Structure formats: structure tokens, C-alpha cells
Amino acid sequence: MIRVSIYEDNLSLLESLSYLISGAEKFELCAVSCNAINIIAECERICPDVILMDIDMPEVSGIEATRLVKNLFPDVNIMIFTVFEDKDKIFEALCAGATGYLLKKTSSQKIIESIEELHNGGSPMSSGIARKVMEYFSKPPNGKKKVNYELSQREREILQRLLLGDSYKMVADACFISIGTVYSHINHLYKKLHVNSKSEAVVKAIKERLV
């Protein structure tokens, strides 16, 4: 079972999401809250696999809550679930450690599929969000000298697939290689980039435009 917690201050939406997750096969709804002020204590007590996180909440924002959780519980996957589509919010959330980003207009079926994909190693994003991420890389560099991490062409290809939100299986299929080979390349990526997780690799790739 995938243990899911929901943080959402719209009570009507919180009720709908709770109903959706509770009725989904393979999912266990373990916590719901309209604010994230007690999120650390709740994570210690409940140990969720995935958190569905609104951004605009009272007392503690979803982005700040994401940063707090990832600092103490790096294995918890956080899916931002919001109405915000602006680049600043997207990159702030990714830099805080979120590994998925869905808009609230996302269909119920897509929400379920994305939570499962996130749990299985993917980084699902709404198509418009993924487009904004890729548009960022199409802009000319600001003149800052790039660090040469000596990434191979295959490593760059895999890093780009991670930026697009692909799971490791999707990366393997797209690159025509085995899952084991994907893990091997990702381990090499982490060492070269001096990071310890997929979210750190994605954030570094975004900040330094590595692909």
C-alpha cells in the first residue's frame, strides 16, 4: 500500500481528494490537514510515502513545509498540488525538494496515476508545467561560466528524461536500456554532480542549465 497524506486548506477539495485516495486500490489515506503547522510531528508519527501538498496555506506555506519535510525525511515524496503556474513558484517548489507538480485542474485518474508514478521513482508534472521547465532551458545563458561536470551524452539524455518527469522504467524504455543500466548511469550522475537524490540532481540541472 502507498501511504498518502494530504495538506489542503480548501475543505471541499480536501474532502474530494480524501474520498478519491481512500477509494483507490493500493492507496492508504493516512492523514489529512488544512494546514501544515504540525507536519513534522505528523510525519514522525505516520511515515507517509507520498504527500499531496497545496502551496497557499495559512501559517506555513506548502513550499516551506516541503523544505522542512525533505530536510528531515528525505525519502518522503512530495507532490505539489496547486493552482499556481508561474515559473517562480515552480522552481521554488522544486528547489525545496518537491518531486512532482500537478495543477488542481488535473483529472482524478491522472492524480492517482501520478501519485503511483511518483512513488515508483518518477517526477510527474502537468504538461504545462513540464513545458515551462523546458522553456527555461531554451533561454540564452546569463553569461555565468558553466561548471564542466564531464557528463556523457547518455547521462545528459537520462538527466533530461528525469527533468521531464519520467520514471526509471520510462527512462529505460526511452533509451532502450535495462533498468539496471539506468540505475548505474544515475549513480554516476549523482557522483559527478555531487548530489544524493533525484530532486537534488533536477534542481542542479535547472539552476545550471545542464541539459
Secondary structure, 3 states (H helix, E strand, C coil): CEEEEEECCCHHHHHHHHHHHHCCCCEEEEEEECCCCCHHHHHHHHCCCEEEECCCCCCCCHHHHHHHHHHHCCCCEEEEEECCCCHHHHHHHHHHCCCEEEECCCCHHHHHHHHHHHHCCCCCECHHHHHHHHHHHHCCCCCCCCCCCCCCHHHHHHHHHHHCCCCHHHHHHHHCCCHHHHHHHHHHHHHHHCCCCHHHHHHHHHHHCCC
